[in-house]
Amino acid sequence: SDLVTGIDKSPEMIAQAKASYPGLDFQIVDAANFSFAEPFDAVFSNAALHWVRDLDGVARSVSSALKQGGRFVAEFGGHGNVHSIMGAIRTVLGADVKLPWYYPTIGEFTSILDRNGLETRQAFLFDRPTPVEGPDGMVHWLEVFASAVVADLEPARQQEIWQAVAEVLRPMCYHDQVWTLDYRRLRVVAAKT
């Protein structure tokens, strides 16, 4: 069949997807623990897996959701992604601050795929410097993507922290009115064996 199903753990993300693409099927599902009655030809993930701690669960679920020979293609933050930002957050909040991301190496991730019945066909780790314009671009990025780090704090304190993190990063990452984020992406193509 030509069934396309989108999944995300966030009800807000699923609501937004349903509003944008009302003809497709979207379900609130945990990427580390899902199953479907009928297997798929392919599973695709973009910019999501670095938010999931249980990558073995992801690989196990993907493998069970694929037909024999089915493809798994994913791109997400890889080892070293936003290294300068994580360092600046630790400088401001302390080395033991809990960060919401996991950025595996090629070896770590392909080992996870292998032990869950997915043969890696290609794996690339590459730098992708990403510009964010405007003097508040870094603070806005932190508010969106690092909000979990300061979620228990008052909004005014959150702003103080993000301003302090941006100041630590300014000499390295802000030039000609543009912040450049040190993104590193891990792109993998695998097949169910």
Secondary structure, DSSP 8 states (H G I E B T S, - for coil): ----EEEES-HHHHHHHHHH-TTSEEEE-BTTB---SS-EEEEEEES-GGG-S-HHHHHHHHHHHEEEEEEEEEEEE-TTTTHHHHHHHHHHH-TT---S-----HHHHHHHHHHTTEEEEEEEEEE--EEEESTTHHHHHHHHHSGGGGTTS-HHHHHHHHHHHHHHHHHHHEETTEEEE--EEEEEEEEE-
